[in-house]
């Protein structure tokens, strides 16, 4: 093997969430993980992008091939690998079948490489994982997967017909990298407990140096792009503010984030009648870090959230968080006084959590400051995340 000759282990990543020449504005989480470990591995990427085919033609192709439609793929190189655009129907139609075809395409691509990778990593169980398991089997290469709670939990729950297939993806992987504990719990509840190794992998952020909490903040904040107001549950926050108003209390809640004129109009309409709920507009990273450190607490009871970097950023900036049960960072902070878990569908729970932090701010922030200097906090730093990721990749690739 190449490792015996002193070469770095070659890792091929397959991801639908990697900025590429087709969609350069994708979330950079996977890209950041690769950058953090670039000196330890020879990373390359197959970035996948699904597009819907012409359905009349797809239906004809399906009929003439007796239910085995061919896969159309266009490829183009980019600076970190190959960007693929593959044609597959929306709404999960032929979901596994088309991903099997994609896996076969990836296997052919691997066969054309001058050097076979030591490991393939699929960066979601329920999409990339299906294709990667197929490619790995054809090439005789081990594979690993990450679990991204929002997409993976939704697909696994919605597709009981694929339970066996998805279970095989989970259990046959050499290593599994869940972004958060709740995601692994939900997946294992449906697919069975995994007996193989698991490496919990928080998402890395550049805001990972602690700022000591100030005993008295100037109100609550939330941070999101306004186009995502529904997912981030602005309605729930507005209703919580209205409940507080009905009790004669105005608790400041400033939403930080940009948006189009239409986004701003929609959000402003939702906030009508919610005294204390305001919009601060976008901020650059350094300004955001400073603004966070001045707040009483951070609240974002998202309806869906795989991880939520901003929750970790808030803690490092010295403010307690209110986060949604069964999403985001759930499972990382059980019992911690500075991280309050709420039912995102219950505005009263959101309001009560805000009041609790407001009334007990000094004591909560003292506990938070102690946590900031703990080993538990260190695991959310880029250095620790890189070490965990590298260790998992080495173990999975047989190094």
LOVO-350954 format. One record per atom (N, C-alpha, C): x, y, z. Coordinates in steps of 0.02 Angstrom, whole numbers, plus 50000, padded with zeros to 5 digits. Each point is the difference from the previous one (the first is absolute). Layout:
N
XYZ ...
//
This chain:
399
500424994050000 499585006050000 500435006250000 499705005649976 500385006349996 500235002350068 499634998250054 500195002250066 500684997350020 500164994049977 500644997050017 500585003649967 499865003649946 500515003849966 500065007150028 499625001450051 500065006550033 499535005249972 499564998149953 499535004849971 499435001450048 499705005949993 499405001450040 499434995549978 499554998550046 499404996349982 499585004349954 499754997149947 499595003749952 499274998850017 499645005550013 499304999650020 499585003349946 499514996449974 499535002849951 499345001550035 499815006349999 499385002350032 499465000949948 499414997650014 499425001049957 499505004150040 499845006049975 499585004650038 499555004049955 499385000850022 499545004649967 500015006950032 500445001050048 500035006350037 500705003049997 500304999949941 500685002449992 500015005449947 500255005950015 500025005449950 500414997849939 499715000749941 500334997749939 499865004849943 500204998249940 499905004349942 499275000449979 499604995250021 499285000049984 499615004350050 500154999250064 499655003750053 500515002450052 500335005649986 500555002350044 499785002650068 499355001150010 499785002950063 499744994750050 500144993649988 499794994950048 500355001150068 499694997250052 500295000650067 500714997250002 500465003450034 500714997949997 500224995250054 499544996850037 500204995950057 500464994349979 499814996149949 500434994449978 500655002749972 499975005349964 500615003249973 500475001950057 499735002750054 500425002050057 500314994050033 499634994550007 500284993950030 500604997649959 499955000349935 500564997849958 500605004750007 499875006450003 500555004850009 500364998950066 499624998550052 500304999050066 500464993950003 499894995249956 500394993850001 500414999049936 500065005249960 500334999349935 500724997750006 500365002150051 500694997950007 500094992850019 499474996750022 500044993150022 499754995049949 499615002349951 499704995649950 500045003349931 499954995849950 499925002449932 499264999749983 499655005650011 499285000249989 499835001649928 499494996849974 499705002049937 499244999450007 499645003449957 499275000750009 499634998449936 499474996250006 499494999649948 499405003750028 499865005949973 499455004150023 499394998749957 499464997750030 499424997949961 499455005350002 499665000749944 499465004849993 499434996749962 499434999250032 499434996749967 499595005149961 499794998149940 499545003949961 499444995449977 499415002749992 499444995949977 500034998949925 499884993949977 499994998749928 499335002249970 499975000149935 499355000949966 499594993850015 499445000850035 499654994250027 499694995649946 499795002949943 499734995949947 500534995249973 500595002849989 500554995849976 500204994850052 500025002250063 500194995450054 499504994250004 499355001649993 499494994750003 500094995149942 500155002649941 500124995649942 500614995650011 500555003050024 500604996250014 499884994650052 499585001550049 499854995150052 499604994249971 499535001549955 499604994749969 500434995649955 500415003149959 500384996049951 500564996050032 500205001950061 500534996250035 499714995650055 499334999149997 499664995750049 500155002250072 499925006550013 500075002650067 500705001550022 500485000249953 500695001450018 500265005949958 499765006050015 500185005849959 500745001550004 500305002049944 500715001850002 500105006750035 500625001150021 500175006250035 500385004649953 499765006249994 500365005049962 500455003950047 500645000649983 500485003550042 500435004649957 500075006150022 500495004649972 500535001350053 500635000449979 500535001150048 500455005749977 500305003350049 500485005449986 500495000450057 500645000849985 500495000750054 499935006750035 500165000150064 500085006350036 500614999350045 500175005250037 500655000150032 500114994650052 499474996950025 500084994950051 499764993149979 499844999349936 499784993549976 499575000449939 499444996450002 499544999649942 499305001750022 499685004549963 499305001750013 499564996049952 499514996650028 499534996149960 499315003150003 499665000049944 499295001549997 499654993749975 499584997150042 499664993849979 499255001249999 499674996749953 499285000849991 499634994650038 499585002250046 499614995350041 499345003450018 499454996450000 499355003150014 499975003050070 499575005050009 499905002950067 499574995650044 499935002050062 499554996950049 500164992750013 500634998149992 500204993250018 499784994649952 499765001849941 499804995049950 500634996449975 499994993450003 500584995949981 500625002150039 499915001950063 500555002850041 500604995350003 499894993950024 500564995350007 500264997849932 499554998749953 500224997649934 500475004949966 499835006450002 500415005049966 500665001050038 499994999350066 500625000650037 500454993949990 499704994249988 500414994249981 500365001449934 499645002949952 500315001849936 500565005050011 499875004750044 500525005050015 500614996650030 499894995350045 500554996250029 500404996349947 499654997249951 500354996549945 500415004949958 499735005949990 500375005249964 500635001950039 499935000950065 500575001750042 500534994549999 499774993750000 500484994449996 500395000249935 499675001649945 500355000749936 500505005750002 499805005550032 500455005750008 500624997950040 499904996350054 500564997850042 500474995549960 499714995749958 500414995449960 500465003849951 499805006149982 500405003949953 500555004050034 500015000150066 500495004050037 500684996550000 500545003950002 500674996950003 500134996350065 499635001950052 500094996750064 499314999250032 499864994150023 499364998650032 499995003050070 499455003350020 499985002850068 500014994550053 500235001750059 500024995450056 499334999750037 499595005249989 499355000450035 499555004649961 499364998349997 499495004549972 499565002350058 499855006450002 499575002750053 499385003149967 499414997650019 499375002849978 499735004750053 499905006349981 499825005050051 499255001050007 499644994850004 499324999150027 499844992749992 499684997250048 499834992949997 499504998549945 499475004049997 499414998349961 500035001849926 500525003649980 500085001849929 500694997749977 500525003750018 500674998249980 500194993050024 499754998150060 500174993550028 499794994249956 499415000549969 499764994649956 500474999349940 500185005649970 500454999849942 500704997650019 500245002350056 500684998250022 500054992650018 499494997450033 500024992850016 500044995849937 499635002049949 500014996449936 500695000549968 500285006049997 500665001049970 500544996350038 499965000250066 500514996750042 499994992449988 499404997249994 499944992849989 500304998049932 499875004149949 500254998549933 500765000649996 500285004650040 500725001449997 500404996350053 499654996950049 500364996750054 500355004850047 499685005750012 500295005250043 499545000950060 500275001250060 499575001550057 499695006949993 499455001050036 499675006549998 499805002150070 499905006650006 499745003050062 499445004749981 499595001950048 499465004749987 499965005150056 499735005849984 499795004750052 499244999650005 499745002050058 499275000450010 499835007350012 499605002849955 499775006950007 499264999750016 499855001850062 499364998550029 499395002249962 500005006049974 499405002649968 499794995749941 500444999349951 499844996149940 499954992650015 500484997350035 500014992850012 499414997650041 499845003550054 499444997950042 499345000549961 499945005149958 499385001049961 499914994349949 500544998449963 499944994849949 499904993150031 500384998550053 499934993550033 499294999150027 499715005350028 499324999650026 499484999249944 500135003449944 499515000149946 500024993949955 500544996150004 500084994449953 500094993350036 499474997550031 500054993450031 500164994549949 499835001249936 500154995149948 500754999349988 500395005050021 500734999849992 500364998450065 499624997950050 500304998850066 500584995049996 499914994649963 500534995049994 500625002849966 499885003649946 500565003049962 500385005150043 499635004450033 500325005250041 500344996950061 499704994850027 500334996550056 500664997049979 500034997249940 500634997249975 500535005549992 499795005849976 500475005649993 500295001850069 499575000350050 500225001750068 500464994750029 499814993849995 500354994750036 500624997449964 500045000949934 500584997649963 500575005249998 499865006150019 500515005249998 500564998650050 500625001449980 500574999150045 499985005050057 499735005949987 499965005350050 499395004249985 499685002450053 499435004649993 500165006450038 499875005649967 500145006650029 499345003950007 499634999250056 499405004150010 500205007150019 499635004849975 500135007050020 499775001450071 499504996250024 499735001350066 499694993750029 499964999550067 499744993950031 499284998449982 499575005149996 499294998749986 499914996649932 500425001849951 499944997149934 500154992550001 500544998250035 500174992950006 499444996250035 499735002950053 499464996850038 499394998749956 499815005049960 499414999249957 500124994849946 500605000049971 500154995249947 500034992950029 500334999150057 500054993350029 499324997550024 499565004550020 499334997950022 499624996749943 500155001949939 499644997249942 500404994549964 500665000550002 500424995349962 500384995150043 499945000650066 500364995550045 500655003050024 500204998250061 500615002750029 500614997549962 500455004449987 500604998349963 500514996750047 500324994649978 500514996650040 500705002549984 500095003049941 500655002549980 500165006750032 500605002649987 500225006350031 499615006149976 499945004850044 499665006449986 500445005650027 500095005249960 500375005950022 499535006049995 499815002750058 499575005950000 500405005949972 499715003649952 500375005149964 499625006549997 500095004450050 499695006749997 500255003749938 499615004749976 500215004049943 500475005650023 500535001349963 500505005050021 499795007149983 500205004650043 499875007249989 500635004050015 500055005849968 500575004450013 499915003950065 499404999950028 499885003450064 500044994650055 500614998250019 500094994750050 500505001950054 500135006550007 500415002550056 499535003250051 500034997950063 499505002450049 500075007350017 499435003350006 499955006750028 499644999350067 500305002750052 499704999450067 499315003350000 499504996750028 499335002950003 499985006450041 499575004649980 499875005850042 499374998550041 500015002050062 499474998050047 499315002449978 499975005849968 499365002949981 500025001949926 499594996649960 499975001449929 499445004949984 499955001649935 499515005149979 499414997149962 499854993750011 499434996949966 500204993949961 499514996649972 500124993949963 500145001449926 500354995449969 500125000549928 499854993349967 499865000349935 499974994149958 500375001849936 500284995149966 500415001449941 499814995149944 499745002749946 499854996049940 499845004549942 500104997549938 499795003749941 499245000049999 499725005849985 499275000750006 499624995649951 500324997749946 499644995549955 499834993350034 500364998650054 499904993750037 499545000950061 499585005249999 499605001650059 499544994350021 499754996249952 499534994650018 500374994350036 500564997949972 500394994650031 500265002150068 500225006250006 500285002450063 499465001850051 499374999649979 499435000650045 499915007150027 500035004849955 499855006950020 499305000650028 499534996349972 499315000250025 499984997950074 500364994850018 500024997850070 500305005250045 500525003449976 500315005350041 499545005950007 499645001749947 499525005650003 499434998450049 499764993949997 499464998050047 500254999950072 500634998050010 500285000250067 500035007250026 500215004649956 500035007150019 499315002650017 499504997949962 499315002250014 499754997350066 500184993950017 499814997250065 500315004050057 500625002049991 500335004150050 499685006950004 499825002849942 499665006449999 499344999750038 499644994449993 499354999250033 500074999950076 500614998350024 500145000050071 500305006750023 499995004849954 500265006650016 500765000549996 500324995449964 500735000049996 500225000749928 500525004049990 500315000749935 500724997650006 500154994549969 500674997150001 500325001149932 500515004249995 500305001549935 500264993749965 499824999249936 500264994649958 500175002949932 500645000449985 500245003049938 500224994549952 499704999949941 500184995049949 500545003049955 500574996749997 500565002349959 500034995949937 500015003349943 500044996449936 499695004149944 500284999149941 499765003749942 499434996449965 499785003049946 499464997149961 499795004849945 499614997549954 499735004249946 499455004550027 499775004549958 499445004350020 499384995950017 499894994749962 499424995650014 500104996350066 500614997750013 500144996650063 499865004650059 500255006149995 499915004950054 499255001450011 499645000749945 499285001550005 499634994250035 500154993949980 499684994250031 500154999650075 500635000950016 500204999550071 499715005650041 499985006049972 499715005750036 499264998950014 499664996949952 499294998550010 499904995050056 500434994950003 499964995050053 500125003250068 500455004950002 500195003250063 499505005250024 499505001749959 499515004950020 499634997650063 499955004350049 499664998250062 500444996450050 500644999049981 500484996750046 500485005450024 499825003450053 500415005450026 500674997350025 500545003249980 500674997850020 500374996349945 499624997349951 500314996349945 500195004849944 500645000549986 500265004749950 500494996549954 500195003549946 500464997349950 500605004649993 500594997150008 500625004150002 500375000049933 499794995849953 500354999749936 500624995650004 500374999549945 500594995649998 500605003150036 500464995850021 500625002150033 500584995849975 500605003049996 500584996049984 500194995850061 500464995349990 500154995150052 500265003250064 500455004849994 500295003050060 499485004150038 499595003749962 499465003850032 499504995450034 499854994549967 499534995150029 500284997250065 500644998350000 500314997350060 499955004950059 500135006349986 499955005150052 499275000850023 499545000249952 499305001050017 499734994150041 500204994049982 499794994250039 500215000650073 500615002150011 500275000350068 499645005050044 499625004549969 499655005250038 499294997950019 499774994349975 499304998050008 499874996450066 499364999550016 499784996050057 500034992649984 499774998349940 499984993149979 499844999449927 500044993949975 499874998549929 499404995449996 499535001549956 499414995849992 499884998549927 499934993749983 499824998049932 499694993050002 499354999750013 499654993550005 499814997349931 500514998449961 499904997949930 499534994049994 499644999849946 499584994249986 500404994349970 500545001749965 500464995049974 500705002850004 500474996050022 500695002350006 500454993950011 500464998849952 500454994250008 500505001150056 500265006150006 500485001450053 499905007150027 500115005049959 499915006950023 500645002850030 500475001849957 500645002850024 499905005950047 499485003849988 499915006250037 499884998750074 499744994250018 499914998550072 500684999450034 500474996749968 500684999450028 500345006750001 499905003949948 500305006749998 499745004350057 499354999550015 499725003850055 500324998150066 500094993550012 500314997850063 500715002650006 500384999749946 500685002650003 500015007650008 499465003349980 499965007250009 499715001950069 499874995050041 499825001350070 499265001050014 499574997249957 499285000750013 499664993249999 499524998950045 499634993750001 499554999349940 499794993949986 499614998649940 499344996750017 499505001349957 499364996650001 499964996349933 499974993350002 500054996149938 499424995149996 499854997549940 499424995649991 500134992750019 499524996950031 500054992950016 499984995949936 500424994949997 500004995649941 500295003149938 500445004950009 500315003349942 500625003750025 500365002849952 500585004350016 500504996550045 500155002950058 500524997450045 499724995650055 499384997649992 499694995950051 500424993750013 500124998650064 500414994350019 500705001850021 500235005949982 500675002350020 500015003250069 499445002850022 500015004250060 499474997950052 499864993650003 499494997650048 500185002150071 499535003550033 500105002150069 500405006350010 500265002949946 500395006250007 499535005950011 500125004150051 499555005650014 500015005449947 500535000349960 500075005349950 499734997949931 499704994149995 499724997749937 499314997150014 499485003649981 499324998150018 499644997149939 499764994050008 499674996149947 499255001650003 499715001849943 499285001649998 499664996449942 499364999150008 499584997549946 499895005849951 500254999349939 499965005549952 499285001749981 499534995550012 499305001349983 499625003450056 500335001450056 499675002650060 500265007050016 499665005349978 500235006850014 500075001550075 499574996950041 500045001150072 500674997350028 500234994449974 500644997350022 500575004649980 499965002949941 500515004849978 500005006150045 499405002650014 499945005950043 500264998650070 499834994250028 500224998350067 500764999250004 500294997349947 500734999349999 500345006849999 499725004649962 500285006849998 499955003350069 499434999350032 499925002950067 500484996850050 500094993549995 500464996550046 500715002849993 500225000849939 500685002649990 500045007250024 499495003949985 500015007050022 500035000750076 499634995850035 499975000450073 500624997150034 500334995349966 500574996550031 500645001049960 500045005649966 500545001249952 500704999350031 500125003250055 500675000050030 500244993050016 499574996150034 500204993250019 500094995549940 499565000749950 500054995949940 500655001649963 500175006349996 500615002049964 500634998050038 499964999650065 500574997650039 500134992749983 499474996049995 500084992949980 500264999549929 499775004549957 500245000049931 500745001649996 500235004850040 500715001850000 500434994150022 499764996350049 500374994050022 500034994849944 499444999249964 499994995249944 500485002149945 500045006549986 500435002449946 500724997650006 500224998650061 500694998050012 500064992550016 499484996349982 499984992850014 500204995949939 500134993750011 500154995449945 499394999149955 499415000450030 499394999449960 499955005649949 500195006050019 499995005649953 500524999149946 500584997350018 500544999349952 499824995649941 499544995350010 499834995549944 499635003649943 499775006250013 499675003949948 500485004749964 500644999850017 500495004249965 500234996649936 500265004049954 500234997249937 500564994950009 500455001450048 500554995350012 499744993250020 499544999850048 499734993750024 499584996549948 499615003849962 499594997049947 500444996949946 500535003549982 500474997249951 500324993650025 500184999850064 500304994050028 499504994249999 499375001450018 499494994750001 499874997449929 499955004549952 499884998049931 500584995949973 500615002450012 500594996449976 500054993150031 499874999550065 500034993650033 499504995149971 499395002449986 499494995849970 500184997849930 500285004549961 500214998349931 500564994850000 500485000950045 500554995250005 499734993150018 499554999850050 499724993650021 499614996649944 499615004049964 499584997249947 500404997649940 500555003449986 500414998349941 500524994650015 500024997750063 500454994650017 500715002250014 500105006550012 500675002550014 500234998150070 
//
